[in-house]
Every structure is written in C-alpha cells, then in structure tokens.
Amino acid sequence: MEIKFKPKGVCSQAIRLELTDGVVHNVRFTGGCPGNAQGVARLTEGMEAKEVVARLRGIRCGFKPTSCPDQLASALEQVLAAQEEK
C-alpha cells in the first residue's frame, strides 16, 4: 500500500512510503534536509512499522516540537490505527 502524508511543523512538504505486511519500504521526503531525509529513508527500509514508530516518535528538530522522523512516525501511527479498526 502506498501512503502519502502531509507533515506539519517541519520543512518537508510531503512524505511518501510503501507499507507491505507491516514493513516499511521506499520512504521519500519532499523538501526538508536532503541528507537527513535520505538517512532516515535508508535506515527504515525493511523495518517493521511499529519499530520505526518506537524509534522515531518524539524526535525534535531544534526548538520545534516535532521533526521529519517524528512526522514519519505520525504517518505510520495513523495508518496502523486505521488498519486495526478494520
């Protein structure tokens, strides 16, 4: 399943990824810090979505209350919650 997410409170304008059987693939950030976005994308490749959430939830960017990794965790939390409702 392809997921498109509009992050809030960060420099990136969009996060796209694929979620297959609870595993994260092909994370892509539009905008933001390119090096950090690529690093997060590569590190999360093939990781269980719940593990990504556990590791990235709560990371802050400077004085902002959130970050691109935290927003990725938010996107995954929303998708996982919606799947549990079904």
C-alpha positions as CSV (number, residue, x, y, z in Angstrom):
1,M,0.0,0.0,0.0
2,E,1.4,3.4,-0.9
3,I,1.0,6.1,1.7
4,K,1.1,9.8,1.1
5,F,1.3,12.1,4.2
6,K,1.4,15.9,4.6
7,P,3.7,16.6,7.6
8,K,3.0,19.5,9.9
9,G,5.5,21.8,11.6
10,V,8.6,20.7,9.6
11,C,10.4,21.8,6.4
12,S,9.4,18.8,4.3
13,Q,6.2,19.2,2.4
14,A,5.3,15.5,1.9
15,I,6.3,12.0,2.9
16,R,5.6,9.0,0.7
17,L,6.3,5.4,1.5
18,E,5.1,1.9,0.9
19,L,3.8,-0.4,3.7
20,T,3.6,-4.1,2.9
21,D,2.6,-6.5,5.6
22,G,3.6,-4.0,8.3
23,V,7.1,-3.5,6.7
24,V,8.3,0.0,5.6
25,H,9.7,0.4,2.1
26,N,10.7,3.3,-0.3
27,V,10.4,6.2,2.1
28,R,10.7,9.5,0.3
29,F,10.6,13.0,1.7
30,T,9.8,16.1,-0.5
31,G,11.7,19.1,0.8
32,G,13.5,19.3,4.2
33,C,17.1,18.5,4.8
34,P,18.2,16.1,2.0
35,G,20.9,14.3,3.9
36,N,18.8,13.6,6.9
37,A,15.8,12.6,4.8
38,Q,18.0,10.1,2.8
39,G,19.5,8.8,6.0
40,V,16.1,8.2,7.7
41,A,14.8,6.6,4.5
42,R,17.7,4.1,4.2
43,L,17.7,3.3,7.9
44,T,13.9,2.5,8.0
45,E,14.0,0.4,4.8
46,G,12.7,-3.1,5.5
47,M,11.9,-2.3,9.2
48,E,8.6,-3.2,10.9
49,A,6.4,-0.1,11.0
50,K,5.9,-0.5,14.8
51,E,9.7,-0.5,15.3
52,V,10.0,2.7,13.2
53,V,7.4,4.4,15.4
54,A,9.1,3.3,18.6
55,R,12.5,4.6,17.4
56,L,11.4,7.9,15.8
57,R,8.5,9.1,17.9
58,G,9.3,12.2,19.9
59,I,12.5,13.3,18.0
60,R,12.6,17.1,17.8
61,C,14.3,19.4,15.3
62,G,15.9,22.2,17.2
63,F,13.2,24.1,19.1
64,K,10.4,22.7,17.0
65,P,8.1,20.3,18.9
66,T,8.5,17.7,16.0
67,S,10.8,16.7,13.2
68,C,10.7,14.9,9.9
69,P,11.4,11.5,11.6
70,D,8.7,12.3,14.2
71,Q,6.3,13.1,11.3
72,L,7.1,9.8,9.7
73,A,6.2,8.1,12.9
74,S,2.9,10.0,13.0
75,A,2.1,8.9,9.5
76,L,2.8,5.3,10.3
77,E,0.8,5.5,13.6
78,Q,-2.2,6.8,11.6
79,V,-2.0,4.0,9.1
80,L,-1.6,1.3,11.7
81,A,-4.5,2.7,13.7
82,A,-6.7,2.7,10.6
83,Q,-5.7,-0.9,9.8
84,E,-6.6,-2.1,13.4
85,E,-10.0,-0.5,13.0
86,K,-10.8,-2.7,10.0
